Amino acid sequence: MVSPHRILFLLLIFLGMSCVDEVNIQTSQAVRTLVVEGFITTEPGPHTVKISTSAKYGTIFEDFSKRESKATVRIRDNEGRVTFLTESEDAGVYLTPTDFHAELGKSYTLLINTLRQGDYASIPEETAKVPPIDSLQVFYRKTPTENTLIDQHSVEIYATWMDPPEEQNFYTWQNKGTYFIETFPENFTISTTSGKVPAPKPCCKNCWVTELNSDKTIRLFSDRNYDGKSITQLAANIVDDGGRFMDKYLVRIRQLGLSKNAFTFLDVLKRQLGVSGGIFDPPPAELRGNIVNLDDPDNTAIGYFFASEVQTDSIFIDGTVLQGKAPSRQINDDCRILEGSTTIRPSYW
C-alpha cells in the first residue's frame, strides 16, 4: 500500500535553490507544506502558476490539500521588472498577462505572498536555451496489460535534434494533441422513475478536441554521454483511448531546456512517482525545490520554478499507423461535453 506521504508527489506533474536534496519525512508532528506548480517560457502567455498547501500529517491524516487563494504572486527579472499575476476563476491558479514571456539572457524569480503561509521566493533561474527539433518520427507500440486478453495500443513520437557542443544540456518535453471525434447525441437518454427514456439532442455529432499532455510521463534527458551529437529521444507516447485515432491525430511536441538543478529536481520527482509500494522501493522522500520561505529558509516549498526557451514541431499521425486499436468509444451525447472540444474545424485540418 502506498503511504499517504507519497501522495504528496502526485500533486506535482511537471512542476515549475541552488541545491536539490532528498530528506526523510518526519511524521511525529503535523506539517503543512506549500506546493507550487509552474514555469515560464519564451512563448506568449498567459503562463500559469498553481499554488496549494499539502495535506497536514501527524498522528492523524487530517486532509489532502487546499488551494491557496488570494495570494499575491509576482515574477521579477534580473533587471528589476516586476510582473503581477492575477488569480483566475479557478482558485489557486494564477496567470501572467498574455504579452508576458521569458527572454533569453534574463533570469527570473517567483515571489509569493500568502495569507496563511507567509512570503516565499524562488532562487533566480536564467532562461535555459534549447536547440530546435530537426525531425519527428512515429512508431506503433503494443504493450501487454494485466488483462492478458487486452493489449494497450499507442504511438511513440521520437524527436531528433543536434546537441550544442562543449556545454552541458538538459532536456524535457511536453505534448499537445488535436483529434476529430464523432459522437451520437441522437442516442442521448435521461433517467426517470420508470427508467431511462430517449431524449435526443439536436447537436452536435462532430468535434475537434485539443488536449494538453495526454502523455503525462516526465521525460528527461541529459547530454552527458552525447555532447555535440545528433540525438534521437522518446518525447511522447500517445495511447489509443478509443477516440484519439478515429481519424488522425495532430501532435505538437514542445522541447524545453532545463538547468542542472531543475533537471535533478524533476528526476527525483520522476523516481518518486515511479514508486510502486514494494519492499524494494526507496524510502519516502520530500522534494527540496528552489522556493523558500523568506522568514524561515529551512521551510522550503515543494516545487521548482524555472524559465525555458521552447522549440516546437508537429506531425499528423494517421490512424492507420496503429496495427491494433482499442475498442471505439461510443459517446451518446453532444460532443461539446468533451473538455477542449469545438465544432469549428481547425484551419490546418
N, C-alpha and C positions, 0 to 999 in steps of 0.2 A: 504493500500500500504506500502510495506517495505521501510523504508527510506534509502537513499544512505549510511548513516553512518553504517548501519548494514551489508552492503555489505562487509565491512572490514573483517568480521568474516568468510565469505565464502572463503576467501583466505587461511584459516587455517584449514586443515583437518588433524588432528592428528599431532600437532607440537612437535617439539623438539626445587636475589633477595630473597632474603631471605623473601620476603613477596609478596602477591598477592592481589591487590586491584581492585575494580571496581570504575571508576570515570566517571562522565558525560562528554561527548564530548562537547567542546566549539567550536562553528562553526562561531564565529564572525570574525575569521581571518583564513587565509589559513594555513593548516597544512599538511606536508608530513612526513609519518612515515615509518621507516624501518620495514620490515616484514621478519622474519626468521623462516624457517621450517626445522627441523632436529633434530636427536638424534643419539646416537651411542649405540651399543650393544656388547655383548660378542661373537657374531657370526662373522665370517670372513667378511672383507669388499668386495667391497667398500661401505662405508656409505655416505649418501647424505645430503647435506645442501643446501637449496634453499633460495636465498636472492632476495628480491624485495622491491620496495617502494610503499606504499599505495597511493590511489588517493589523490589529493590535494583538500581540502574542504575550502570553504569560501562563499562569496556571489554567486560565480559561481562554479558549479561542473565541473572542468576542464578536468579531465581524470580519468581512472580507476587505473591502476597500471603499473609499469615498472620494468623489470628485472634489477637487479643490477649486471652489468657485470664488469669484470676486477678488482674485489676486491681481496685483499689478505686475505685468510682465513686459520686459524691455529687452532689446538687443542693442548692444553698444559695440561699435567697431573701434579699431586702434587709433582712429583719428578723432574720436570723441563724439561721433554722430550717434544719436540715440533714436531708435525706432520703437514706438509703443505698439504692442499687440492688443487687439480687442477680443473680448470673450464672445464666442458665438452663441447661438441659441442652445447648443449642446453644452451643458455646464462643464466647466473644467477644460474646455477646448479653446485655445487662444490662437488668433490668426494675425499674420503680418498684413500690411497693406498690399494690394495687388501689384504695385510698382516696386516693391522691395525685392532685392535678390542679393546673394553674396557676390563678392568681387574677388578675383584672383589678386594675390598680393596683400590682402587685408586679413586681419584676424578679428574674431567676434567673441563676445562674452554675453551669456544669457543671465539676466538679472530678474529675480523673482521675489516679490514681497507678498507673503501670505498672511491671512488673518490669524491663523492658528499655529503655524509652524515657524514664523519669523522670516528673516531675509536670507536668500540664497544667491550664490553667484557661481558661474562655471569658470574654470580656468580658461584663458583665451586660447582659441584654436584658429590657426591660419587655414584659409581655404585650400583644400588639397586639390592638386592638379590631377587630371586623369586623361590618358590618351584616347583618341577616337576608336570606335569599333570598326574594323575593316570589313567584317562579314558575319552573317549569322547562318548557322546550319541547323537543320531539323532532323531528328531521328525518332522513330517509333520505339516505344518501350512497353513490354508486358511484364507485370510484376505479380507474382503469386500472393494471395491473401490467406488469412486464417481459414476462410471458407475455401476448401480445395476445389470446389466446383466453379468458383468465380475468380477471374483474374482482373487486376487493375490495368487499364489501358491509358497510356499517356504519350505526350510528345516531349522530347527533350530539346531545348534550344541551347546551342553552344555558340559562344561569342569568340571571335578571333581578333587579336589586336597586337600591335608592336609595342613591347615594353621599352620605356626610355632607358638608355644605358647609364651605368655608373651612378645610379641613385636608387634608394630603397623605396619600393612602391607597394601599396596595399590596396586591395580592390573589394568591392561588394556590388551587388546588383539588385534592382527592383524590376518588376514586370507589370505591365498594364495590358489588358486584353479587351477586344470588342468582338462580339459574335451575333449572328442572327438567330432568332428563335421563333417558332410558331407555336401558339397555344390555342386552346379551344374554349373560348368564352361562351359559345353556344351550348356547352355541356355543363355550365355552372348550375349548382343546386344550392338550396338553403335548407336548414334544418327546421322542422316544425314538430309539434307534439305528436303528429302522426308519422314522422319520419322525414327523410329528405325528399324535396319536391323540386322539379326543374324550375330554374329561374334564369333563362338565357340572358346573357349580356350582349348589347349591340356592338360593343367594341372592347378590345381590339385583338386581332389574331397575330399580327406580325410586329415584332420589335427588334431593335438592336440594343444589346446590353453591353455596357462598359464596366469592367471590374478592375480594381487595383489589387495587385499582389494575390492572384489566385494561388500562386505558389508562395507560401509564407515562410519557406525554409530560409534560414540565414545562410547565405552563400558567401564565403570569404576566400581570398587568395592572396598569397604573398609571393613576390618575385625573388625570394631568397636564392633559389636554385635556377632561376630563369632570367636573370638580369640581362636586359638588352635583346631578348629573343622574341620571336613571334610566338604568341601564347594562344592556345585554344582551351576554353574552360566552360563547364556547365553553368549557365546563367539562370535557367529556369526549367522547371518540369511542370507542364500543364496537364492535369488529369482530366480525362473524359468523364464528365458527370452526367452524360445522357442528354446534354443540351448544347454544350460548347461547340461541338463539331457536327451539328446538324447540317451546316452549310460549310462555312470556312471561318477561320479564327485569325484575327489580326493581333499579333503580339508585339508590343513595344518594349524593348529592353533598355533600361537605364543603367549605365555603368558609372559608378561613383568611386572617388578616391577617398582613402582614409589615412589619418595619421597612425603612427605605430601604436599609440596608446588607445585610440579608438578601435583599432583592429584587435588589440589584446582584450579590451572590454567585451566586444562582440563575440570573440572567440570563447571567452569564459561563459558568456551568456548562452551561446550555442551548446556548449557541453552540458550546462545545467539543464537546458530544455530537453536534451537527449537522455537524461537520467530516467531509467525505467522502473526504479524502485527495487532492483535486485540487490543481493548482498554484496556484489562486487562493484556496485556503483560508488563513485566518490562521495564523501560526506557532504551534506548540505552546506552551501556557501552563500555568503552575502556579497553582492557585487559592490565594489567601490568604484564609483564613476568619477567624473571631473566636476561635480556640482556639490558645493559645500555650504554649510550654514555659516554665515558671517559672524555670528555670535558664539558659535561652538564649532570650530573647524573639524573636530572629530565626528561631528554629526553630518555625514555625507548623505546626499540623496541617492536613490537608485536611478541610474540613467547616465547618459553621456551625450552632451550637446556638441555637435561638430558642424563644420561647413565644408562643402564639396563642390567642385566643378562636376557637371554632368555631360556625358556623351550618350547619345541615343541612336538606336537603329531599330527598324521594324521589319516584319516579314509576314506575309499571308500564309497560313497553313491550311491547305485543303483537307477536308475531312477524309478523303480517300487515302491520305498518308497513313492513317491508322489501319493496321492489318486486322485488328479486332476492335470491337466497340462495346461500350457499356449500353445496357438497355435504354431505349429512348424515354426521356421524361415526358409524360403527358400531363400538362397543366391545364385543368379545366377552369380557366379564369382569364380575365383580362391580362394581357402580357405586361401591362404597365404596372402591375403589382410587384414586378421584379425590381430589386434595387438597381439603380443605374440604367434603367431602360428608357427608351424613347421610340416613338413611332416614326420619327423623322429619319429617313435613310441618310447615312453619312455621305458626304460628298466624295470620299475616297473609296466607297464601296462599289 
